Structures are given as structure tokens and as C-alpha cells.
Amino acid sequence: MKNNLTISDVKELLNDGISSDQLKDLQNDPRAGVQKLLIQFEKKRIKRAKLLDKFESKKQFEKSFWDHDLLVAGVDEVGRGPLAGPVVTAAVILPTDNTLYEVDDSKKLSEKKREKIYREICEQAIDISIGIGSSKLIDQENIYHATELVMKNAIDGLYVKPDHILVDAMTIPVEIGQTKLYKGDSKSLSIGAASIIAKVARDHLMNVYAQIYPEFNFTHNDGYGTKEHLSALEKYGRTPIHRMSFSPVRQVNKLY
């Protein structure tokens, strides 16, 4: 390779794909701009290699079923802790050839990243189902049992019946074999995908509630008991989406 390549040419070459011989030639290029691009290229290469390694690791639980042409559903929930709003669950069945490299525990992702990966999951998944448990159901059943029931709803809502379920630290009352994984949204690709679907779905719902009950700023606190939320609860009273079985809400007699 000749040094008559411009910096823009080198940048384009690195982005489009480069052979080992071309890379060696660039490493001998004395221009500071070229060397800076090579440093950036190497950082991206290392980052992508780590991402791919993590992706392969996250498929370990699914792979034992995929290798036998069995469908696996990952199931997770979001919203067990808030004082207001529903608990939301998701069941996701992924294809063996998916390219969801960035899937992770939804709590570890920024809102922008979650929305991006959410769209990718929707594009690639074989099937997706969401379950929603109202504050009324939570008060009636208790949050743990309500979550189990809503996970069942998510499974029952799938068009395709899975052969096995991977679930994050719960037992779902369905007649399908299941594996319970603690911190499963960080260990399993399918559960991680379900955590993102459930989180984004609940966030969108809480944004709607934020317009109905603007004083509570649900867009920013998601219904959790922040100082601002507790202050609004005391000042304006509890709304129909607040959970009466949760102590801070139970102590408020005023209705919104």
C-alpha cells in the first residue's frame, strides 16, 4: 500500500474492512493522523471482541435446547418495587441465528440504548408477549404472587408455545419445563431480551400516566418512592394506580 492514501481514504478503509497486509502497511505509516485512526480502530476491535464473547456466553442456557431444535422463552418482570403503576412481564422467544449482541440486563442500559435494542428484539424475535398486572391485582394477590400470575399471562399470550422457559428467579404456574436463574437478565440472552421488552413497555405506560397525573412526575420516577413522589402523594393524595398494599400509600387517606 502506498502512502498516497489520504486520511479520509484510510478512515474509509478501516470502516469498510481491511486485510492483515493492509493493516501492517498502515502501521508503518509515519503520519500522526493515520496512527490515531489505528488506535481508534484497535479499541473498537477489542470492544467488539469482548461484546461477541459476552454474546456467546449469554447463549449458553439457550444453546442446550437450540441444539435439539427446541424453542426457548425467556421471561422477566419489571416494576415489583414501585408504589404506583403496574408490574409488567415479558416472554420472548429468540431464533438461533439472532444478532442481538448488545442485549443485557435492562437496568444496565441507558434509555436510548434500551429503545434501540427494543426495536432490534421486535424485528428479530420469533414471538413476544407482554403481561400487565394492575395495582388492584397487586393489592389483591400480593406483589410476588401477582408477578407469577402476570408471567403466566405473558407465556399464555405467546402465539408459539415454547418447549422450555428460562425465568429470572421466579416459578411460573404453567405446565412447561422451566429453569430458574438468579440474575438471569445478566446471564441469559432470552431473559435479558425479556427484561428490555418489559422495561420499555412499562416506561411507555408510565409516560402516559405522567400525562394523566402530572403532579407525580412518573416519567422520571417510574412510580418508585422518591422524595418528590412521596411529597406529591402527601399533597395530592393517592391515585387509582397507587398500590394500597404498600405502606407509604396505605398511610395516605386523601384521594387524588
Buried (B, 14 or more C-beta within 10 A) or exposed (E): BEEEBEBEEBBEBBEEEBEEEBBEBBEEBEBEEBEEBBEEBEEEEEEEEEEEEBBEEBBEBBBEBBEEEEBBBBBBBBBEEBBBBBBBBBBBBBEBEBEBBBBBBBEEBEEEBBBBBBEBBEEBBBBBBBBBBBBBBBBEBEBEBBBBBBBBBBBEBBEEEBBBBBBBEBEBEBEEEBBEBEEBBBBBBBBBBBBBBBBBBBBEBBEEBBEEBEBBBBBEBBBBBBEEBBEBBEEBBBBEBBBBBBEBBEEBEEEB
